[in-house]
Amino acid sequence: MIIAGFAVGGSAVSPIQAAFAAPAPGDNGDVKVHRTTTAVSNEMDDPKVCKFYLDAFNFDTVQQVTYSISQQPPTGHKKVLSGSLTLNGGTGHTGTLSLPNGHYKLTWKFNGEKGSAKHKVFMVSCPPVSTPPGGGGPGGTPPGAGLPGGPSGTGALPSGSVMAGHGTSTKGPSAAEIGGGAALLTAAAGVFLLRTRTRIRIQRRLDRAHTES
């Protein structure tokens, strides 16, 4: 009985021993700044990103995380983004995040941390947005430029006749043509009037000669 009691006592684990045996939550794990094209399983940092997300690895099971992102010189000093995340099984990641181009610092705080919060410094560098040809962007030609009523346009209609249907021209008489036609009509009327007056004078002379004779 005594031997058995010692045997049983030797195999039993006290609550104090169990507490020391179980790993206590602490500063385990790491967080990465990833481009949106980087897989969540990749444990490498992306120090330069455009669109990005935060990816956590190897933390203690079920931890609540809060994070904030602040500007870094020469960009500035303001806090520009913050949020929270619950890690399941020691892992988790945020959705897609975006910031203006510049230098930033991530501060990552979590329940059970023993030291200071985790930090990451990274840079956001997105390429400039290209403007399609003729889109009216900087240095481009504004839409409608050179056309009637368009920016920098002359307001003149396109030169040449506009054809419609089966070769029927919709071009009307120009001002020059109208003016030329009016001039011709005026000249013809003057000639007609001059001839009429000449005929009247000749007829009067003939009548006068006939009377005298």
C-alpha positions as a LaTeX table, in Angstrom:
\begin{tabular}{lrrr}
\hline
Residue & $x$ (\AA) & $y$ (\AA) & $z$ (\AA) \\
\hline
Met1 & 0.00 & 0.00 & 0.00 \\
Ile2 & 2.78 & 2.43 & 0.94 \\
Ile3 & 4.79 & 1.53 & $-2.14$ \\
Ala4 & 1.72 & 1.88 & $-4.31$ \\
Gly5 & 0.95 & 5.20 & $-2.68$ \\
Phe6 & 4.45 & 6.46 & $-3.45$ \\
Ala7 & 4.10 & 5.16 & $-6.98$ \\
Val8 & 0.85 & 7.00 & $-7.46$ \\
Gly9 & 2.26 & 10.10 & $-5.81$ \\
Gly10 & 5.31 & 10.01 & $-8.05$ \\
Ser11 & 3.24 & 9.88 & $-11.21$ \\
Ala12 & 0.85 & 12.65 & $-10.23$ \\
Val13 & 1.51 & 16.20 & $-11.55$ \\
Ser14 & 0.62 & 19.05 & $-9.24$ \\
Pro15 & $-1.18$ & 22.15 & $-10.55$ \\
Ile16 & 1.96 & 24.20 & $-9.87$ \\
Gln17 & 4.07 & 21.85 & $-12.00$ \\
Ala18 & 1.45 & 21.98 & $-14.77$ \\
Ala19 & 1.53 & 25.76 & $-14.74$ \\
Phe20 & 5.30 & 25.80 & $-15.17$ \\
Ala21 & 5.17 & 23.11 & $-17.87$ \\
Ala22 & 2.63 & 24.96 & $-20.11$ \\
Pro23 & 4.18 & 27.68 & $-22.33$ \\
Ala24 & 2.94 & 31.11 & $-21.31$ \\
Pro25 & 1.89 & 33.58 & $-24.00$ \\
Gly26 & 4.65 & 36.02 & $-24.80$ \\
Asp27 & 6.49 & 37.82 & $-27.58$ \\
Asn28 & 6.40 & 34.94 & $-30.03$ \\
Gly29 & 5.60 & 35.38 & $-33.69$ \\
Asp30 & 6.31 & 38.03 & $-36.28$ \\
Val31 & 4.40 & 40.31 & $-38.64$ \\
Lys32 & 5.28 & 41.10 & $-42.26$ \\
Val33 & 4.29 & 43.83 & $-44.69$ \\
His34 & 3.37 & 42.14 & $-47.96$ \\
Arg35 & 2.51 & 43.27 & $-51.44$ \\
Thr36 & $-0.94$ & 42.11 & $-52.52$ \\
Thr37 & 0.77 & 39.78 & $-54.99$ \\
Thr38 & 2.76 & 38.01 & $-52.21$ \\
Ala39 & 1.28 & 34.77 & $-50.85$ \\
Val40 & 0.14 & 34.70 & $-47.20$ \\
Ser41 & 2.40 & 31.71 & $-46.62$ \\
Asn42 & 5.50 & 33.71 & $-47.56$ \\
Glu43 & 7.40 & 34.79 & $-44.42$ \\
Met44 & 9.66 & 37.29 & $-46.21$ \\
Asp45 & 9.26 & 41.05 & $-45.83$ \\
Asp46 & 8.39 & 43.36 & $-48.74$ \\
Pro47 & 10.05 & 46.62 & $-47.68$ \\
Lys48 & 8.70 & 48.49 & $-50.72$ \\
Val49 & 5.02 & 48.08 & $-51.63$ \\
Cys50 & 2.10 & 49.76 & $-53.40$ \\
Lys51 & $-1.15$ & 48.07 & $-52.36$ \\
Phe52 & $-0.31$ & 45.90 & $-49.34$ \\
Tyr53 & $-1.55$ & 43.84 & $-46.37$ \\
Leu54 & $-0.21$ & 42.83 & $-42.94$ \\
Asp55 & 0.55 & 39.13 & $-42.41$ \\
Ala56 & 1.13 & 37.51 & $-38.95$ \\
Phe57 & 2.99 & 34.23 & $-38.27$ \\
Asn58 & 3.69 & 31.94 & $-35.30$ \\
Phe59 & 1.96 & 33.95 & $-32.59$ \\
Asp60 & 0.40 & 32.29 & $-29.56$ \\
Thr61 & $-3.04$ & 30.82 & $-30.14$ \\
Val62 & $-5.95$ & 33.27 & $-30.30$ \\
Gln63 & $-4.42$ & 36.66 & $-29.70$ \\
Gln64 & $-6.05$ & 40.01 & $-30.20$ \\
Val65 & $-3.83$ & 42.40 & $-32.14$ \\
Thr66 & $-4.07$ & 46.16 & $-32.60$ \\
Tyr67 & $-1.91$ & 47.96 & $-35.13$ \\
Ser68 & $-1.23$ & 51.50 & $-36.26$ \\
Ile69 & 0.77 & 53.00 & $-39.12$ \\
Ser70 & 2.44 & 56.40 & $-38.85$ \\
Gln71 & 4.38 & 58.54 & $-41.28$ \\
Gln72 & 8.16 & 58.60 & $-41.01$ \\
Pro73 & 10.52 & 61.44 & $-42.03$ \\
Pro74 & 10.84 & 62.83 & $-44.60$ \\
Thr75 & 7.16 & 62.05 & $-45.24$ \\
Gly76 & 5.90 & 63.34 & $-41.88$ \\
His77 & 4.93 & 62.27 & $-38.35$ \\
Lys78 & 1.14 & 61.72 & $-38.41$ \\
Lys79 & $-0.66$ & 58.48 & $-37.64$ \\
Val80 & $-2.50$ & 57.63 & $-40.85$ \\
Leu81 & $-3.99$ & 54.15 & $-40.34$ \\
Ser82 & $-5.07$ & 51.83 & $-37.49$ \\
Gly83 & $-7.05$ & 48.65 & $-36.96$ \\
Ser84 & $-7.37$ & 45.37 & $-35.07$ \\
Leu85 & $-7.13$ & 41.68 & $-35.89$ \\
Thr86 & $-7.83$ & 38.39 & $-34.11$ \\
Leu87 & $-5.24$ & 35.68 & $-34.77$ \\
Asn88 & $-6.50$ & 32.08 & $-34.88$ \\
Gly89 & $-3.86$ & 29.43 & $-34.42$ \\
Gly90 & $-1.22$ & 32.15 & $-34.23$ \\
Thr91 & $-1.74$ & 33.39 & $-37.79$ \\
Gly92 & $-3.88$ & 35.93 & $-39.60$ \\
His93 & $-3.76$ & 38.81 & $-42.05$ \\
Thr94 & $-5.57$ & 42.04 & $-42.84$ \\
Gly95 & $-7.39$ & 42.95 & $-46.03$ \\
Thr96 & $-5.82$ & 45.13 & $-48.72$ \\
Leu97 & $-4.51$ & 48.47 & $-47.44$ \\
Ser98 & $-3.32$ & 51.54 & $-49.35$ \\
Leu99 & $-1.49$ & 54.76 & $-48.51$ \\
Pro100 & 0.02 & 57.64 & $-50.48$ \\
Asn101 & 3.63 & 57.25 & $-51.55$ \\
Gly102 & 6.00 & 57.82 & $-48.66$ \\
His103 & 7.85 & 56.34 & $-45.66$ \\
Tyr104 & 5.89 & 54.60 & $-42.87$ \\
Lys105 & 6.29 & 52.68 & $-39.61$ \\
Leu106 & 4.00 & 49.85 & $-38.43$ \\
Thr107 & 3.42 & 49.41 & $-34.68$ \\
Trp108 & 2.00 & 45.95 & $-33.81$ \\
Lys109 & 0.63 & 45.38 & $-30.29$ \\
Phe110 & $-0.93$ & 42.19 & $-28.94$ \\
Asn111 & $-2.25$ & 40.63 & $-25.74$ \\
Gly112 & 0.42 & 38.95 & $-23.61$ \\
Glu113 & 3.42 & 40.80 & $-25.01$ \\
Lys114 & 6.29 & 40.92 & $-22.51$ \\
Gly115 & 8.51 & 43.47 & $-24.16$ \\
Ser116 & 7.77 & 46.38 & $-26.47$ \\
Ala117 & 5.44 & 46.21 & $-29.43$ \\
Lys118 & 6.72 & 44.90 & $-32.76$ \\
His119 & 7.70 & 47.45 & $-35.40$ \\
Lys120 & 8.22 & 47.42 & $-39.15$ \\
Val121 & 9.48 & 50.24 & $-41.35$ \\
Phe122 & 8.44 & 50.19 & $-44.99$ \\
Met123 & 7.96 & 52.39 & $-48.03$ \\
Val124 & 4.93 & 52.87 & $-50.26$ \\
Ser125 & 5.94 & 53.54 & $-53.85$ \\
Cys126 & 3.20 & 53.27 & $-56.48$ \\
Pro127 & 3.94 & 54.03 & $-60.14$ \\
Pro128 & 2.35 & 57.17 & $-61.60$ \\
Val129 & $-1.02$ & 56.69 & $-63.23$ \\
Ser130 & $-0.63$ & 56.81 & $-67.00$ \\
Thr131 & $-3.06$ & 58.86 & $-69.08$ \\
Pro132 & $-4.44$ & 57.25 & $-72.28$ \\
Pro133 & $-3.58$ & 59.09 & $-75.52$ \\
Gly134 & $-5.98$ & 61.97 & $-76.07$ \\
Gly135 & $-7.29$ & 61.66 & $-72.53$ \\
Gly136 & $-6.69$ & 65.27 & $-71.69$ \\
Gly137 & $-4.05$ & 64.57 & $-69.02$ \\
Pro138 & $-0.93$ & 66.63 & $-68.35$ \\
Gly139 & 0.93 & 67.18 & $-71.58$ \\
Gly140 & $-1.78$ & 65.46 & $-73.60$ \\
Thr141 & $-4.08$ & 66.91 & $-76.21$ \\
Pro142 & $-7.44$ & 67.89 & $-74.67$ \\
Pro143 & $-10.43$ & 66.02 & $-76.11$ \\
Gly144 & $-11.89$ & 67.95 & $-79.00$ \\
Ala145 & $-8.84$ & 70.18 & $-79.45$ \\
Gly146 & $-8.84$ & 71.71 & $-82.92$ \\
Leu147 & $-12.49$ & 70.81 & $-83.51$ \\
Pro148 & $-15.36$ & 73.34 & $-83.52$ \\
Gly149 & $-15.87$ & 74.61 & $-79.98$ \\
Gly150 & $-13.04$ & 72.47 & $-78.54$ \\
Pro151 & $-10.19$ & 73.79 & $-76.35$ \\
Ser152 & $-7.62$ & 75.68 & $-78.41$ \\
Gly153 & $-9.76$ & 75.10 & $-81.50$ \\
Thr154 & $-10.22$ & 77.62 & $-84.27$ \\
Gly155 & $-13.94$ & 77.06 & $-84.52$ \\
Ala156 & $-13.61$ & 76.33 & $-88.27$ \\
Leu157 & $-15.37$ & 73.41 & $-89.88$ \\
Pro158 & $-13.24$ & 70.64 & $-91.41$ \\
Ser159 & $-12.13$ & 71.54 & $-94.95$ \\
Gly160 & $-13.46$ & 69.66 & $-97.97$ \\
Ser161 & $-16.96$ & 68.56 & $-98.84$ \\
Val162 & $-18.77$ & 66.09 & $-96.60$ \\
Met163 & $-20.23$ & 63.22 & $-98.55$ \\
Ala164 & $-23.45$ & 61.54 & $-97.47$ \\
Gly165 & $-25.37$ & 58.60 & $-98.89$ \\
His166 & $-24.41$ & 57.51 & $-102.40$ \\
Gly167 & $-22.08$ & 60.35 & $-103.31$ \\
Thr168 & $-24.61$ & 63.15 & $-102.82$ \\
Ser169 & $-22.82$ & 66.24 & $-101.60$ \\
Thr170 & $-24.37$ & 68.11 & $-98.72$ \\
Lys171 & $-22.07$ & 71.09 & $-99.25$ \\
Gly172 & $-24.02$ & 74.37 & $-99.74$ \\
Pro173 & $-22.87$ & 77.47 & $-101.68$ \\
Ser174 & $-20.08$ & 79.37 & $-99.98$ \\
Ala175 & $-20.18$ & 83.09 & $-99.24$ \\
Ala176 & $-17.74$ & 83.73 & $-102.09$ \\
Glu177 & $-19.96$ & 81.86 & $-104.51$ \\
Ile178 & $-23.04$ & 83.77 & $-103.37$ \\
Gly179 & $-21.20$ & 87.07 & $-103.64$ \\
Gly180 & $-19.88$ & 86.21 & $-107.11$ \\
Gly181 & $-23.35$ & 85.27 & $-108.30$ \\
Ala182 & $-24.80$ & 88.54 & $-107.03$ \\
Ala183 & $-22.07$ & 90.49 & $-108.82$ \\
Leu184 & $-22.81$ & 88.72 & $-112.09$ \\
Leu185 & $-26.51$ & 89.43 & $-111.74$ \\
Thr186 & $-25.81$ & 93.11 & $-111.07$ \\
Ala187 & $-23.53$ & 93.37 & $-114.11$ \\
Ala188 & $-26.08$ & 91.64 & $-116.34$ \\
Ala189 & $-28.81$ & 94.00 & $-115.14$ \\
Gly190 & $-26.58$ & 97.01 & $-115.91$ \\
Val191 & $-25.88$ & 95.78 & $-119.44$ \\
Phe192 & $-29.57$ & 95.16 & $-120.05$ \\
Leu193 & $-30.48$ & 98.64 & $-118.77$ \\
Leu194 & $-27.80$ & 100.28 & $-120.95$ \\
Arg195 & $-29.00$ & 98.45 & $-124.06$ \\
Thr196 & $-32.60$ & 99.42 & $-123.33$ \\
Arg197 & $-31.71$ & 103.10 & $-122.99$ \\
Thr198 & $-29.68$ & 102.97 & $-126.19$ \\
Arg199 & $-32.60$ & 101.45 & $-128.07$ \\
Ile200 & $-34.94$ & 104.15 & $-126.72$ \\
Arg201 & $-32.61$ & 106.94 & $-127.90$ \\
Ile202 & $-32.27$ & 105.40 & $-131.38$ \\
Gln203 & $-36.03$ & 104.98 & $-131.65$ \\
Arg204 & $-36.62$ & 108.62 & $-130.64$ \\
Arg205 & $-34.17$ & 109.83 & $-133.27$ \\
Leu206 & $-35.86$ & 107.76 & $-135.95$ \\
Asp207 & $-39.25$ & 109.07 & $-134.91$ \\
Arg208 & $-38.01$ & 112.65 & $-134.98$ \\
Ala209 & $-36.47$ & 112.23 & $-138.46$ \\
His210 & $-39.63$ & 110.69 & $-139.77$ \\
Thr211 & $-41.71$ & 113.59 & $-138.43$ \\
Glu212 & $-39.50$ & 116.25 & $-139.95$ \\
Ser213 & $-39.57$ & 114.55 & $-143.32$ \\
\hline
\end{tabular}
